[in-house]
Amino acid sequence: MSVAFPVEVEAGLAGIVRPVTWRTGPVRVLDRDARMDEPERLAAAAMRTAPEPADIIAAVRTMYKRLGIDPTKTRPSSEALLRRVRRGDELPRVNSLVDVINWTSLETQLSFGLYDVGRISGAVTLRRGREGEEYAGIRKDTVHVGGRLVLADAIGPFGNPTSDSARTMVTPATVDAVVVIYAPAGLSEAVADRARALTEQRIDQFCRTVE
């Protein structure tokens, strides 16, 4: 089931980013779902030869530039995935829900965030990171978010369009998740709406609990 998940957008960011956010649950997260092997392989193969969605990539890069970030040095997660498959690698496999998000991000070239609801504390705000703010990244690196676009709760920042935190990451223990599409404000709303619909379709197919 998909329901609204409120995120307050900091003043001054409304003209830069228009996040699409929702809560999806209950979900069943598997370490690996073999049913996704072939469609993900085909998706990666198709993206190696398909024309790049230049308008979407440009809009995401513009969003970064308007935040004072060089997107060629700090790449949006969507573009990083595209570069990965274009050099011949397969999509990374983490767990079934993360795999759905990466798959859809690759094809739509929009940056997504995915967070465990049970690990979020209090209201969530999309804002600029404050000087010195950082968090432990999913790959155990430290992610410095000062001046960058971040999602933050009562504890502090936990996600951004490039790299999310270990604190709120989705695991096979997750039963309820929040999905965020970091859609550039200059992009047609219909593009983000289609990305959301495709994401929910795949979550329904691969990540729903059995009633």
JOZI-V304736 format. One record per backbone hydrogen bond with DSSP energy under -0.5 kcal/mol. NH is the residue of the N-H (numbers start at 1). CO is the residue of the C=O. E is the energy in kcal/mol with one decimal. If there is no record, write none. Layout:
[[NH;CO;E] [NH;CO;E]]
This chain:
[[3;23;-2.6] [5;21;-0.8] [8;124;-2.3] [10;8;-0.5] [10;126;-2.9] [13;10;-2.1] [16;13;-2.3] [17;13;-2.6] [18;183;-3.6] [20;181;-2.2] [21;19;-0.6] [22;179;-2.1] [23;3;-3.2] [24;177;-3.0] [25;1;-2.1] [26;175;-0.7] [27;175;-1.9] [28;207;-2.8] [29;27;-0.5] [30;28;-0.6] [34;32;-0.6] [36;33;-2.1] [37;34;-1.3] [38;34;-0.5] [39;35;-0.5] [40;36;-2.2] [41;37;-2.0] [42;38;-2.7] [43;39;-2.1] [44;40;-2.3] [45;41;-2.2] [46;42;-2.6] [47;43;-2.1] [48;44;-1.0] [48;45;-0.5] [49;45;-0.7] [49;46;-0.9] [50;46;-2.0] [54;52;-2.3] [56;53;-0.6] [57;53;-2.4] [58;54;-2.5] [59;55;-1.8] [60;56;-2.4] [61;57;-2.4] [62;58;-2.4] [63;59;-1.9] [64;60;-1.9] [65;61;-2.6] [66;62;-2.5] [67;63;-0.7] [67;64;-1.2] [68;65;-1.7] [69;64;-2.3] [71;69;-0.8] [73;70;-1.7] [74;70;-2.6] [75;73;-0.6] [77;161;-2.5] [80;76;-2.2] [81;77;-1.9] [82;78;-1.9] [83;79;-2.6] [84;80;-1.9] [85;81;-2.3] [86;82;-2.2] [87;83;-1.0] [87;84;-0.6] [88;85;-1.5] [89;84;-1.8] [94;92;-0.5] [94;95;-0.5] [96;30;-2.9] [99;95;-3.0] [100;96;-1.6] [101;97;-1.9] [102;98;-2.7] [103;99;-2.4] [104;100;-2.3] [105;101;-2.6] [106;102;-2.6] [107;103;-1.9] [108;104;-2.5] [109;105;-2.2] [110;105;-0.5] [113;180;-2.8] [115;178;-2.4] [116;168;-2.7] [117;115;-0.6] [117;176;-2.1] [118;176;-0.5] [119;116;-1.8] [120;117;-1.7] [122;120;-0.6] [125;152;-2.6] [126;8;-3.3] [127;125;-0.6] [127;150;-2.6] [129;148;-3.1] [133;130;-2.4] [135;143;-1.7] [137;141;-4.2] [138;164;-1.3] [140;137;-1.8] [143;135;-3.2] [143;141;-0.5] [144;142;-0.7] [145;133;-2.2] [145;143;-0.5] [146;133;-0.7] [147;129;-2.9] [148;145;-2.0] [150;127;-3.2] [151;159;-2.6] [152;125;-2.4] [153;156;-2.1] [154;121;-3.1] [158;151;-2.9] [159;151;-1.1] [165;158;-2.1] [166;136;-2.9] [169;166;-0.9] [174;171;-2.2] [177;24;-2.1] [178;115;-3.0] [179;22;-2.9] [180;113;-2.7] [181;20;-2.7] [182;111;-2.8] [182;180;-0.6] [183;181;-1.9] [185;16;-2.2] [187;184;-1.7] [191;188;-1.1] [192;188;-1.0] [193;189;-2.4] [194;190;-2.2] [195;191;-1.8] [196;192;-2.4] [197;193;-2.4] [198;194;-2.4] [199;195;-2.2] [200;196;-2.7] [201;197;-2.1] [202;198;-1.9] [203;199;-2.5] [204;200;-2.7] [205;201;-1.6] [206;202;-2.6] [207;203;-2.7] [209;26;-0.8] [211;209;-0.6]]
